[in-house]
Amino acid sequence: MFTRSIFSSYYRLLAGATLAFLAVTLAGCNDKVAEKAVRSRPVLVATAHYEAEAPERSFVGTIKPRIEADMGFRVPGKVAKRLVEVGQTVDVGQPLATLDEVDLKLQAEQADAELHAATGVLAQAAAAETRAKDLRVKGWTTDAQLDQAKAAADEARARLNRAERSVDLTKNSLAYATLLADSRGVVTATLVEPGQVVASGQTAIRVARFGEKEAVVAIPETLVGRAKEGTATVTLWSEPDKKYAAKLREIAPSADPATRTYLAKFSLPGADDRVSLGMTATLTLADAATQRVARLPLSALFNEGGDPSFYVVDDRGDVTLKPVTVKAFESSDVVVTGGVDEGAKVVALGVQKLDPSQKVRVVSSLSF
C-alpha cells in the first residue's frame, strides 16, 4: 500500500509538470503567432513619381531643308541638256541644264544689227543738227527747220539707246539659256528632260540648300500655344537616343481643312550630317516652365480633420504618416506638389484602418 501511494504521488507530480510545460510552450507559440500576425499585415502601395504637370506630347514629322528652291529658265526654249541627277550635290554657279541657243543667238545678231543701224542714223541726224545750227546763226534758215533737225537728232539718240538696251537684253537671254545653281545644295527633283519645250519660269530643277534643316509636323489646335511658348526636342527614328534642340520658326496661320491641324516648322540649329533630308523624326513638346507634381490614388489620402497625409512604408515595414501639399483632386487621383519624396512607397488602400505602430509587408495583390 505504501509503495502504491508513492507511485501514485509521483505520477501526479509528473502529470502536473507536463501540463505546466505544455502551457508555457503554448503561450510562447501564441505570442510568436500573434507577433507574426502583427508583422505580416499586407498592404498595397503606390510609388510617388514627380513629373511635369502637363505631360509631354510627341508628334511624327519629317526632316526638310529650310530653303528648297524651284529653279527654272528665265527664257522659254527647248531643253538641250540636263546636267544633274536627283541626289547630286551642286555648288554655286554649277550648270544644271541648258537650252537650245539657236533662236537666242539670232535675236542677239538682230539686236547688233539694229545697234549698227541706229549708230548710223544718229551720226547723220547729229550732222544735220549741227548744220542747221550754223545756218541759223548766219540767218540762212528758219527756227522751224532748226527745231526739226533737233527733233530728228533726239529721236536718233533715243533709237540708239533702245538698240543698246536690246543688245544687253539679248546677251542676258543668251546667258539665261544655261541654268546655274545659285547656292550650294542637293538636287531633290528633276522636272525636265532633253527635247522638252519649257516656258519662262517653269520649274526645271529643285535644289535644297545646304544649311539649316527643320522638322515639319502637324500640330493640333489644342497644342498651338504650347508649340509657341514651350520647349521642343527632336529625335530621329534611326537614332532614338540622340536629341536635338528645336525652335519654332513658322506655323501655318490657318488649319488644314481635312485634318484640322496646323503645319509647324521647327528649325534644328544643332543638326549634324547624321540628320539627312527626308528622315522620319519625333518632335516632343513640353511646357517651358511647369510645376512638377505626383499623382497618387485618391484612396491613399488620409484626412481626419487635420492636414491631408499619406502613410509611407520604409524598408523595415514601418509606416509613417506624412502631411502633403495637395494641388488638385481628379476623378481617381490626388495631385500633390510635395510632402513625400521621389520614389516613396505610399499605402494605397485601407489607410483609415491602418495602425502606425503596426508592421506591414508590401504585396502586389490582396487576393490570396
Contacts in CASP RR format, 6 or more apart in sequence:
PFRMAT RR
TARGET T0000
AUTHOR 0000-0000-0000
METHOD contacts of the structure
MODEL  1
MFTRSIFSSYYRLLAGATLAFLAVTLAGCNDKVAEKAVRSRPVLVATAHY
EAEAPERSFVGTIKPRIEADMGFRVPGKVAKRLVEVGQTVDVGQPLATLD
EVDLKLQAEQADAELHAATGVLAQAAAAETRAKDLRVKGWTTDAQLDQAK
AAADEARARLNRAERSVDLTKNSLAYATLLADSRGVVTATLVEPGQVVAS
GQTAIRVARFGEKEAVVAIPETLVGRAKEGTATVTLWSEPDKKYAAKLRE
IAPSADPATRTYLAKFSLPGADDRVSLGMTATLTLADAATQRVARLPLSA
LFNEGGDPSFYVVDDRGDVTLKPVTVKAFESSDVVVTGGVDEGAKVVALG
VQKLDPSQKVRVVSSLSF
38 358 0 8 1.000
38 359 0 8 1.000
39 359 0 8 1.000
39 361 0 8 1.000
40 359 0 8 1.000
40 361 0 8 1.000
41 358 0 8 1.000
41 359 0 8 1.000
41 360 0 8 1.000
41 361 0 8 1.000
42 360 0 8 1.000
42 361 0 8 1.000
42 362 0 8 1.000
42 363 0 8 1.000
42 366 0 8 1.000
42 368 0 8 1.000
43 313 0 8 1.000
43 319 0 8 1.000
43 347 0 8 1.000
43 348 0 8 1.000
43 349 0 8 1.000
43 350 0 8 1.000
43 354 0 8 1.000
43 360 0 8 1.000
43 361 0 8 1.000
43 362 0 8 1.000
43 363 0 8 1.000
44 347 0 8 1.000
44 348 0 8 1.000
44 349 0 8 1.000
44 362 0 8 1.000
44 363 0 8 1.000
44 364 0 8 1.000
44 365 0 8 1.000
44 366 0 8 1.000
45 313 0 8 1.000
45 345 0 8 1.000
45 346 0 8 1.000
45 347 0 8 1.000
45 348 0 8 1.000
45 362 0 8 1.000
46 296 0 8 1.000
46 297 0 8 1.000
46 300 0 8 1.000
46 345 0 8 1.000
46 346 0 8 1.000
46 348 0 8 1.000
47 343 0 8 1.000
47 344 0 8 1.000
47 345 0 8 1.000
47 346 0 8 1.000
48 294 0 8 1.000
48 296 0 8 1.000
48 340 0 8 1.000
48 341 0 8 1.000
48 342 0 8 1.000
48 343 0 8 1.000
48 344 0 8 1.000
48 345 0 8 1.000
48 346 0 8 1.000
49 294 0 8 1.000
49 342 0 8 1.000
49 343 0 8 1.000
50 292 0 8 1.000
50 293 0 8 1.000
50 294 0 8 1.000
50 342 0 8 1.000
51 292 0 8 1.000
51 293 0 8 1.000
51 294 0 8 1.000
52 286 0 8 1.000
52 287 0 8 1.000
52 290 0 8 1.000
52 292 0 8 1.000
53 287 0 8 1.000
53 290 0 8 1.000
53 291 0 8 1.000
53 292 0 8 1.000
53 293 0 8 1.000
53 335 0 8 1.000
54 226 0 8 1.000
54 286 0 8 1.000
54 287 0 8 1.000
54 290 0 8 1.000
56 284 0 8 1.000
56 285 0 8 1.000
56 286 0 8 1.000
57 223 0 8 1.000
57 226 0 8 1.000
57 284 0 8 1.000
57 285 0 8 1.000
58 282 0 8 1.000
58 283 0 8 1.000
58 284 0 8 1.000
58 285 0 8 1.000
59 217 0 8 1.000
59 218 0 8 1.000
59 219 0 8 1.000
59 282 0 8 1.000
59 283 0 8 1.000
59 285 0 8 1.000
60 217 0 8 1.000
60 280 0 8 1.000
60 281 0 8 1.000
60 282 0 8 1.000
60 283 0 8 1.000
61 215 0 8 1.000
61 216 0 8 1.000
61 217 0 8 1.000
61 218 0 8 1.000
61 280 0 8 1.000
61 281 0 8 1.000
61 282 0 8 1.000
61 283 0 8 1.000
62 215 0 8 1.000
62 216 0 8 1.000
62 217 0 8 1.000
62 278 0 8 1.000
62 279 0 8 1.000
62 280 0 8 1.000
62 281 0 8 1.000
63 213 0 8 1.000
63 214 0 8 1.000
63 215 0 8 1.000
63 216 0 8 1.000
63 236 0 8 1.000
63 268 0 8 1.000
63 271 0 8 1.000
63 275 0 8 1.000
63 276 0 8 1.000
63 277 0 8 1.000
63 278 0 8 1.000
63 279 0 8 1.000
63 280 0 8 1.000
63 281 0 8 1.000
64 208 0 8 1.000
64 213 0 8 1.000
64 214 0 8 1.000
64 215 0 8 1.000
64 216 0 8 1.000
64 265 0 8 1.000
64 277 0 8 1.000
64 278 0 8 1.000
65 208 0 8 1.000
65 209 0 8 1.000
65 210 0 8 1.000
65 211 0 8 1.000
65 212 0 8 1.000
65 213 0 8 1.000
65 214 0 8 1.000
65 277 0 8 1.000
66 209 0 8 1.000
66 211 0 8 1.000
66 212 0 8 1.000
66 213 0 8 1.000
66 214 0 8 1.000
66 249 0 8 1.000
66 265 0 8 1.000
66 267 0 8 1.000
67 183 0 8 1.000
67 208 0 8 1.000
67 209 0 8 1.000
68 188 0 8 1.000
68 206 0 8 1.000
68 207 0 8 1.000
68 208 0 8 1.000
68 209 0 8 1.000
69 182 0 8 1.000
69 183 0 8 1.000
69 206 0 8 1.000
69 207 0 8 1.000
69 208 0 8 1.000
69 209 0 8 1.000
70 203 0 8 1.000
70 206 0 8 1.000
71 96 0 8 1.000
71 179 0 8 1.000
71 181 0 8 1.000
71 182 0 8 1.000
71 203 0 8 1.000
71 204 0 8 1.000
71 205 0 8 1.000
71 206 0 8 1.000
71 207 0 8 1.000
72 179 0 8 1.000
72 198 0 8 1.000
72 201 0 8 1.000
72 202 0 8 1.000
72 203 0 8 1.000
72 204 0 8 1.000
72 205 0 8 1.000
73 97 0 8 1.000
73 99 0 8 1.000
73 176 0 8 1.000
73 177 0 8 1.000
73 179 0 8 1.000
73 198 0 8 1.000
73 200 0 8 1.000
73 201 0 8 1.000
73 202 0 8 1.000
73 204 0 8 1.000
74 173 0 8 1.000
74 176 0 8 1.000
74 200 0 8 1.000
74 201 0 8 1.000
75 99 0 8 1.000
75 104 0 8 1.000
75 173 0 8 1.000
75 176 0 8 1.000
75 177 0 8 1.000
75 200 0 8 1.000
76 197 0 8 1.000
76 198 0 8 1.000
76 199 0 8 1.000
76 200 0 8 1.000
77 99 0 8 1.000
77 100 0 8 1.000
77 103 0 8 1.000
77 197 0 8 1.000
77 198 0 8 1.000
78 99 0 8 1.000
78 100 0 8 1.000
78 195 0 8 1.000
78 196 0 8 1.000
78 197 0 8 1.000
78 198 0 8 1.000
79 97 0 8 1.000
79 98 0 8 1.000
79 99 0 8 1.000
79 100 0 8 1.000
79 192 0 8 1.000
79 193 0 8 1.000
79 194 0 8 1.000
79 195 0 8 1.000
79 196 0 8 1.000
79 197 0 8 1.000
79 198 0 8 1.000
79 204 0 8 1.000
80 98 0 8 1.000
80 99 0 8 1.000
80 100 0 8 1.000
80 101 0 8 1.000
80 194 0 8 1.000
80 195 0 8 1.000
81 97 0 8 1.000
81 98 0 8 1.000
81 194 0 8 1.000
82 96 0 8 1.000
82 97 0 8 1.000
82 190 0 8 1.000
82 192 0 8 1.000
82 193 0 8 1.000
82 194 0 8 1.000
82 205 0 8 1.000
83 95 0 8 1.000
83 96 0 8 1.000
83 97 0 8 1.000
83 98 0 8 1.000
84 90 0 8 1.000
84 94 0 8 1.000
84 96 0 8 1.000
84 97 0 8 1.000
84 187 0 8 1.000
84 190 0 8 1.000
84 205 0 8 1.000
85 187 0 8 1.000
85 190 0 8 1.000
86 187 0 8 1.000
86 188 0 8 1.000
86 189 0 8 1.000
86 190 0 8 1.000
87 186 0 8 1.000
87 187 0 8 1.000
87 188 0 8 1.000
88 186 0 8 1.000
88 187 0 8 1.000
89 184 0 8 1.000
89 185 0 8 1.000
89 186 0 8 1.000
89 187 0 8 1.000
90 96 0 8 1.000
90 181 0 8 1.000
90 184 0 8 1.000
90 185 0 8 1.000
90 186 0 8 1.000
90 187 0 8 1.000
90 207 0 8 1.000
91 181 0 8 1.000
91 184 0 8 1.000
91 185 0 8 1.000
92 181 0 8 1.000
92 182 0 8 1.000
92 183 0 8 1.000
92 184 0 8 1.000
93 180 0 8 1.000
93 181 0 8 1.000
93 182 0 8 1.000
94 180 0 8 1.000
94 181 0 8 1.000
95 178 0 8 1.000
95 179 0 8 1.000
95 180 0 8 1.000
96 179 0 8 1.000
96 180 0 8 1.000
96 181 0 8 1.000
96 187 0 8 1.000
96 204 0 8 1.000
96 205 0 8 1.000
96 207 0 8 1.000
97 178 0 8 1.000
97 179 0 8 1.000
97 192 0 8 1.000
97 204 0 8 1.000
97 205 0 8 1.000
98 177 0 8 1.000
98 178 0 8 1.000
98 179 0 8 1.000
99 177 0 8 1.000
99 178 0 8 1.000
99 198 0 8 1.000
100 177 0 8 1.000
101 174 0 8 1.000
101 177 0 8 1.000
104 170 0 8 1.000
104 173 0 8 1.000
104 174 0 8 1.000
104 177 0 8 1.000
105 174 0 8 1.000
107 170 0 8 1.000
107 173 0 8 1.000
108 167 0 8 1.000
108 170 0 8 1.000
108 171 0 8 1.000
108 173 0 8 1.000
108 174 0 8 1.000
110 170 0 8 1.000
111 163 0 8 1.000
111 166 0 8 1.000
111 167 0 8 1.000
111 169 0 8 1.000
111 170 0 8 1.000
112 167 0 8 1.000
114 163 0 8 1.000
114 166 0 8 1.000
115 160 0 8 1.000
115 163 0 8 1.000
115 164 0 8 1.000
115 166 0 8 1.000
115 167 0 8 1.000
117 163 0 8 1.000
118 156 0 8 1.000
118 159 0 8 1.000
118 160 0 8 1.000
118 162 0 8 1.000
118 163 0 8 1.000
119 160 0 8 1.000
119 163 0 8 1.000
121 156 0 8 1.000
121 159 0 8 1.000
121 160 0 8 1.000
122 153 0 8 1.000
122 156 0 8 1.000
122 157 0 8 1.000
122 159 0 8 1.000
122 160 0 8 1.000
124 156 0 8 1.000
125 149 0 8 1.000
125 152 0 8 1.000
125 153 0 8 1.000
125 155 0 8 1.000
125 156 0 8 1.000
125 157 0 8 1.000
126 153 0 8 1.000
126 156 0 8 1.000
128 149 0 8 1.000
128 152 0 8 1.000
128 153 0 8 1.000
129 149 0 8 1.000
129 150 0 8 1.000
129 152 0 8 1.000
129 153 0 8 1.000
131 149 0 8 1.000
132 141 0 8 1.000
132 145 0 8 1.000
132 146 0 8 1.000
132 148 0 8 1.000
132 149 0 8 1.000
132 150 0 8 1.000
133 146 0 8 1.000
133 149 0 8 1.000
135 141 0 8 1.000
135 145 0 8 1.000
135 146 0 8 1.000
136 142 0 8 1.000
136 143 0 8 1.000
136 145 0 8 1.000
136 146 0 8 1.000
179 204 0 8 1.000
179 205 0 8 1.000
181 207 0 8 1.000
183 207 0 8 1.000
183 209 0 8 1.000
183 210 0 8 1.000
184 209 0 8 1.000
184 210 0 8 1.000
185 207 0 8 1.000
185 208 0 8 1.000
185 209 0 8 1.000
185 210 0 8 1.000
186 207 0 8 1.000
186 208 0 8 1.000
186 210 0 8 1.000
186 277 0 8 1.000
187 205 0 8 1.000
187 206 0 8 1.000
187 207 0 8 1.000
188 206 0 8 1.000
188 207 0 8 1.000
188 208 0 8 1.000
188 277 0 8 1.000
189 205 0 8 1.000
189 206 0 8 1.000
190 204 0 8 1.000
190 205 0 8 1.000
190 206 0 8 1.000
191 203 0 8 1.000
191 204 0 8 1.000
191 205 0 8 1.000
191 206 0 8 1.000
192 198 0 8 1.000
192 202 0 8 1.000
192 204 0 8 1.000
192 205 0 8 1.000
198 204 0 8 1.000
208 277 0 8 1.000
212 267 0 8 1.000
212 268 0 8 1.000
212 269 0 8 1.000
212 271 0 8 1.000
213 267 0 8 1.000
213 268 0 8 1.000
213 271 0 8 1.000
213 275 0 8 1.000
213 277 0 8 1.000
214 249 0 8 1.000
214 265 0 8 1.000
214 266 0 8 1.000
214 267 0 8 1.000
214 268 0 8 1.000
215 234 0 8 1.000
215 246 0 8 1.000
215 265 0 8 1.000
215 266 0 8 1.000
215 268 0 8 1.000
215 281 0 8 1.000
215 283 0 8 1.000
216 263 0 8 1.000
216 264 0 8 1.000
216 265 0 8 1.000
216 266 0 8 1.000
217 263 0 8 1.000
217 264 0 8 1.000
217 266 0 8 1.000
217 283 0 8 1.000
218 256 0 8 1.000
218 259 0 8 1.000
218 261 0 8 1.000
218 262 0 8 1.000
218 263 0 8 1.000
218 264 0 8 1.000
219 227 0 8 1.000
219 251 0 8 1.000
219 261 0 8 1.000
219 262 0 8 1.000
219 263 0 8 1.000
219 264 0 8 1.000
220 260 0 8 1.000
220 261 0 8 1.000
220 262 0 8 1.000
221 255 0 8 1.000
221 260 0 8 1.000
221 261 0 8 1.000
221 262 0 8 1.000
223 285 0 8 1.000
224 251 0 8 1.000
224 262 0 8 1.000
226 285 0 8 1.000
226 286 0 8 1.000
226 287 0 8 1.000
227 248 0 8 1.000
227 251 0 8 1.000
227 262 0 8 1.000
227 264 0 8 1.000
227 285 0 8 1.000
228 248 0 8 1.000
228 251 0 8 1.000
229 287 0 8 1.000
229 288 0 8 1.000
230 285 0 8 1.000
230 286 0 8 1.000
230 287 0 8 1.000
230 288 0 8 1.000
231 285 0 8 1.000
231 286 0 8 1.000
231 287 0 8 1.000
231 288 0 8 1.000
232 245 0 8 1.000
232 246 0 8 1.000
232 247 0 8 1.000
232 248 0 8 1.000
232 266 0 8 1.000
232 283 0 8 1.000
232 284 0 8 1.000
232 285 0 8 1.000
232 286 0 8 1.000
233 243 0 8 1.000
233 244 0 8 1.000
233 245 0 8 1.000
233 246 0 8 1.000
233 283 0 8 1.000
233 284 0 8 1.000
233 286 0 8 1.000
234 243 0 8 1.000
234 244 0 8 1.000
234 245 0 8 1.000
234 246 0 8 1.000
234 266 0 8 1.000
234 268 0 8 1.000
234 281 0 8 1.000
234 282 0 8 1.000
234 283 0 8 1.000
234 284 0 8 1.000
235 241 0 8 1.000
235 242 0 8 1.000
235 243 0 8 1.000
235 244 0 8 1.000
235 281 0 8 1.000
235 282 0 8 1.000
235 284 0 8 1.000
236 242 0 8 1.000
236 274 0 8 1.000
236 275 0 8 1.000
236 279 0 8 1.000
236 280 0 8 1.000
236 281 0 8 1.000
236 282 0 8 1.000
237 279 0 8 1.000
237 280 0 8 1.000
237 281 0 8 1.000
237 282 0 8 1.000
238 274 0 8 1.000
238 279 0 8 1.000
239 274 0 8 1.000
240 282 0 8 1.000
242 274 0 8 1.000
244 268 0 8 1.000
244 270 0 8 1.000
244 271 0 8 1.000
244 275 0 8 1.000
245 268 0 8 1.000
245 269 0 8 1.000
245 270 0 8 1.000
246 266 0 8 1.000
246 267 0 8 1.000
246 268 0 8 1.000
246 283 0 8 1.000
247 266 0 8 1.000
247 267 0 8 1.000
247 269 0 8 1.000
248 264 0 8 1.000
248 265 0 8 1.000
248 266 0 8 1.000
248 267 0 8 1.000
249 265 0 8 1.000
249 266 0 8 1.000
249 267 0 8 1.000
250 264 0 8 1.000
250 265 0 8 1.000
251 262 0 8 1.000
251 263 0 8 1.000
251 264 0 8 1.000
251 265 0 8 1.000
252 262 0 8 1.000
252 263 0 8 1.000
252 264 0 8 1.000
254 262 0 8 1.000
255 261 0 8 1.000
255 262 0 8 1.000
256 262 0 8 1.000
256 263 0 8 1.000
266 283 0 8 1.000
268 275 0 8 1.000
291 327 0 8 1.000
291 337 0 8 1.000
292 337 0 8 1.000
293 327 0 8 1.000
293 335 0 8 1.000
293 336 0 8 1.000
293 337 0 8 1.000
294 335 0 8 1.000
294 336 0 8 1.000
294 337 0 8 1.000
294 338 0 8 1.000
294 340 0 8 1.000
295 330 0 8 1.000
295 333 0 8 1.000
295 334 0 8 1.000
295 335 0 8 1.000
296 310 0 8 1.000
296 333 0 8 1.000
296 334 0 8 1.000
296 336 0 8 1.000
296 346 0 8 1.000
296 348 0 8 1.000
297 332 0 8 1.000
297 333 0 8 1.000
297 334 0 8 1.000
297 348 0 8 1.000
297 349 0 8 1.000
298 329 0 8 1.000
298 330 0 8 1.000
298 332 0 8 1.000
298 333 0 8 1.000
298 334 0 8 1.000
299 348 0 8 1.000
299 349 0 8 1.000
299 350 0 8 1.000
299 351 0 8 1.000
300 310 0 8 1.000
300 311 0 8 1.000
300 334 0 8 1.000
300 346 0 8 1.000
300 347 0 8 1.000
300 348 0 8 1.000
300 349 0 8 1.000
300 351 0 8 1.000
301 308 0 8 1.000
301 309 0 8 1.000
301 310 0 8 1.000
301 326 0 8 1.000
301 334 0 8 1.000
301 351 0 8 1.000
302 308 0 8 1.000
302 309 0 8 1.000
302 310 0 8 1.000
302 311 0 8 1.000
302 321 0 8 1.000
302 351 0 8 1.000
302 352 0 8 1.000
302 354 0 8 1.000
303 309 0 8 1.000
304 352 0 8 1.000
307 323 0 8 1.000
307 324 0 8 1.000
308 323 0 8 1.000
308 324 0 8 1.000
308 326 0 8 1.000
308 334 0 8 1.000
309 321 0 8 1.000
309 322 0 8 1.000
309 323 0 8 1.000
309 324 0 8 1.000
310 321 0 8 1.000
310 322 0 8 1.000
310 324 0 8 1.000
310 339 0 8 1.000
310 340 0 8 1.000
310 346 0 8 1.000
310 347 0 8 1.000
310 351 0 8 1.000
311 319 0 8 1.000
311 320 0 8 1.000
311 321 0 8 1.000
311 322 0 8 1.000
311 346 0 8 1.000
311 347 0 8 1.000
311 351 0 8 1.000
311 354 0 8 1.000
311 356 0 8 1.000
312 319 0 8 1.000
312 320 0 8 1.000
312 321 0 8 1.000
312 322 0 8 1.000
312 340 0 8 1.000
312 344 0 8 1.000
312 345 0 8 1.000
312 346 0 8 1.000
312 347 0 8 1.000
313 319 0 8 1.000
313 345 0 8 1.000
313 346 0 8 1.000
313 347 0 8 1.000
313 360 0 8 1.000
313 362 0 8 1.000
314 320 0 8 1.000
317 359 0 8 1.000
317 360 0 8 1.000
317 361 0 8 1.000
317 362 0 8 1.000
318 359 0 8 1.000
319 347 0 8 1.000
319 354 0 8 1.000
319 356 0 8 1.000
319 358 0 8 1.000
319 360 0 8 1.000
320 356 0 8 1.000
321 356 0 8 1.000
322 339 0 8 1.000
322 340 0 8 1.000
323 339 0 8 1.000
324 336 0 8 1.000
324 338 0 8 1.000
324 339 0 8 1.000
324 340 0 8 1.000
325 336 0 8 1.000
325 337 0 8 1.000
325 338 0 8 1.000
325 339 0 8 1.000
326 334 0 8 1.000
326 335 0 8 1.000
326 336 0 8 1.000
326 337 0 8 1.000
327 335 0 8 1.000
327 336 0 8 1.000
327 337 0 8 1.000
328 334 0 8 1.000
328 335 0 8 1.000
329 335 0 8 1.000
340 346 0 8 1.000
345 362 0 8 1.000
347 354 0 8 1.000
347 360 0 8 1.000
349 366 0 8 1.000
354 360 0 8 1.000
END
